[in-house]
Amino acid sequence: MKTFNRIYTLSILIALAFVTQATAQSVGNSNSRSNSGTKSATIKKTVKNRVPSTKVTYKTPMKKVVSVRSVPDRKVIEHNGQNYYYANNKYYTQSRGRYIVIAPKIGFRISSLPAKYKRVSFNDYNYYNAQGVFYVQMNNEYEVVEPEIGTMVYELPDDYEKVAINGKEYYEYSSILYEKVQVDGSRAYEVVGFIDME
């Protein structure tokens, strides 16, 4: 009987060790990502998908606020019960009789794409990128959306900003965080996260 108990206990310990080792290997494999692309830069990936604005340090302490007295040929965009305006490939809000240029909010819709847009494909998504704003087609309109993490663009808008998060440098435009990478010997910018405004 003692021999039976020893064999039984030993077989349970061996089975437990095997399960623990297999689990550890599968966890290790799930954390590693295969990259079939031709990206040659090492990705830092210190940014999680969403970063609170309080953890972001802008290299330029104050951004210049652009405002104008009038916006000719503007189109009204109603979003969450508030009116915004679109003209000259820019978005505006109105305050104290002036129109202030703003980054578009997710969900804004326009009837035609701005000039000089570029098609950007990533995974199963087809975006239209115009001056740093990502759109998808929704019936006969184009809706402002957040791109998928990993989406690549080859140029940033002129008014992007450099930011630091946990000591690492990134590029920000319209609350989208980019990291500079090399793709086939060319400079590109990969979407690595988003800033949550508080």
C-alpha positions in Angstrom: 0.0 0.0 0.0 2.9 2.4 0.8 4.4 1.7 -2.6 1.1 2.5 -4.3 0.8 5.8 -2.4 4.3 6.8 -3.3 3.8 6.0 -7.0 0.5 7.8 -7.0 1.9 10.9 -5.3 5.0 10.9 -7.6 2.8 10.7 -10.7 0.7 13.6 -9.5 3.8 15.7 -8.9 5.2 14.8 -12.4 1.8 15.7 -14.0 1.7 19.0 -12.1 5.2 19.9 -13.1 4.4 19.1 -16.8 1.3 21.3 -16.7 3.2 24.2 -15.0 5.9 24.0 -17.6 3.5 23.9 -20.5 1.5 26.9 -19.1 4.7 28.9 -18.7 5.8 28.2 -22.2 2.4 29.2 -23.7 2.4 32.5 -21.7 5.9 33.2 -23.0 4.8 32.5 -26.5 1.7 34.7 -26.2 3.8 37.7 -25.2 6.1 37.5 -28.2 4.8 39.1 -31.4 5.8 37.9 -34.8 6.5 40.7 -37.2 6.2 39.7 -40.8 6.6 43.2 -42.1 9.9 44.8 -43.1 10.2 47.2 -40.2 13.8 47.5 -39.3 13.6 49.7 -36.2 13.3 48.3 -32.7 9.9 49.4 -31.3 10.1 50.9 -27.8 6.4 50.3 -27.1 6.5 52.0 -23.7 3.2 53.6 -24.3 0.1 51.7 -23.5 -2.9 52.2 -25.8 -4.2 55.1 -23.7 -2.2 57.6 -21.7 -3.7 60.3 -19.4 -2.8 63.8 -20.5 -1.3 64.4 -17.0 1.5 61.9 -17.9 2.4 63.7 -21.1 5.0 66.5 -21.2 4.9 68.8 -24.3 8.3 70.1 -25.5 6.6 73.4 -26.3 4.8 74.5 -23.1 2.0 76.5 -24.9 0.4 75.8 -28.2 -0.6 78.8 -30.2 -4.4 79.1 -30.4 -5.5 80.0 -33.9 -8.8 82.0 -34.1 -10.5 84.0 -36.8 -13.4 86.4 -36.9 -15.3 84.6 -39.7 -15.2 81.3 -41.6 -16.7 81.7 -45.1 -18.5 78.7 -46.7 -18.5 76.8 -43.4 -20.5 73.7 -42.9 -22.2 73.0 -39.6 -21.3 69.7 -37.9 -23.6 68.8 -35.1 -22.0 66.5 -32.6 -23.3 65.5 -29.2 -25.8 68.3 -29.2 -23.2 71.0 -30.0 -22.4 72.8 -33.3 -18.9 72.8 -34.8 -17.8 74.1 -38.1 -15.8 72.8 -41.0 -14.2 74.8 -43.8 -10.8 75.0 -45.6 -10.0 71.5 -44.3 -10.1 72.7 -40.7 -12.5 72.3 -37.8 -13.7 75.1 -35.6 -15.6 75.8 -32.5 -17.2 79.2 -31.7 -16.4 81.2 -28.6 -17.1 84.9 -27.9 -17.7 85.8 -31.5 -14.6 84.1 -32.8 -13.9 80.8 -34.5 -11.1 78.7 -32.9 -9.3 75.9 -34.8 -9.7 72.6 -33.0 -8.7 69.0 -33.6 -11.7 67.1 -34.8 -13.6 64.9 -32.4 -14.1 61.2 -33.0 -17.5 60.9 -34.7 -17.4 64.1 -36.7 -18.8 63.4 -40.2 -18.2 65.3 -43.5 -19.7 64.7 -46.9 -16.4 64.8 -48.9 -12.8 64.2 -48.1 -10.3 67.1 -47.7 -7.9 67.7 -50.5 -4.7 65.7 -50.6 -5.9 62.8 -48.6 -4.0 59.5 -48.6 -5.3 56.0 -48.4 -3.9 54.0 -45.5 -4.5 50.3 -45.1 -3.8 48.3 -41.9 -5.1 44.8 -41.0 -8.7 44.9 -42.4 -9.1 48.6 -42.1 -9.0 51.1 -45.0 -8.5 54.7 -43.7 -8.3 58.0 -45.4 -5.7 60.2 -43.8 -5.9 64.0 -44.5 -3.5 66.2 -42.6 -3.2 63.8 -39.6 -7.0 63.1 -39.4 -8.2 59.5 -40.0 -11.5 58.9 -41.7 -13.5 55.8 -42.7 -16.3 55.8 -45.2 -19.8 55.5 -43.7 -22.4 55.3 -46.4 -22.1 58.6 -48.3 -20.1 60.4 -45.5 -16.6 60.2 -44.0 -16.3 59.8 -40.2 -13.4 60.8 -38.0 -12.0 57.7 -36.2 -9.0 56.6 -34.2 -6.7 54.5 -36.2 -5.6 51.0 -35.1 -2.4 50.7 -33.0 0.3 49.8 -35.5 -1.1 51.9 -38.4 1.7 53.6 -40.4 1.9 56.9 -42.1 4.9 58.4 -43.9 4.4 62.0 -42.9 2.9 64.0 -40.1 1.0 67.3 -40.3 3.0 70.5 -40.0 1.7 71.3 -36.6 2.5 68.0 -34.8 4.1 68.3 -31.4 6.9 66.5 -29.7 6.0 65.0 -26.4 7.7 62.9 -23.7 6.1 60.1 -21.8 8.2 58.2 -19.1 11.3 59.8 -20.6 10.7 58.6 -24.2 10.0 60.9 -27.1 6.9 60.6 -29.3 5.0 62.7 -31.8 1.5 63.8 -31.1 -1.2 65.2 -33.4 -5.0 65.3 -32.6 -4.3 63.2 -29.4 -2.7 60.4 -31.5 0.7 59.3 -30.4 3.3 58.2 -33.1 6.7 56.7 -32.9 9.3 57.2 -35.6 10.4 54.0 -37.3 12.2 52.8 -40.4 10.3 50.9 -43.1 12.3 49.6 -46.1 14.9 52.3 -45.4 12.3 55.1 -45.3 11.2 57.1 -42.3 7.7 56.3 -41.1 5.5 57.0 -38.1 3.6 54.2 -36.3 0.5 54.8 -34.2 1.4 53.6 -30.7 -1.3 55.1 -28.5 -3.7 57.9 -27.7 -3.8 60.7 -25.2 -6.9 60.8 -23.0 -7.7 64.4 -22.2 -8.8 64.9 -18.6 
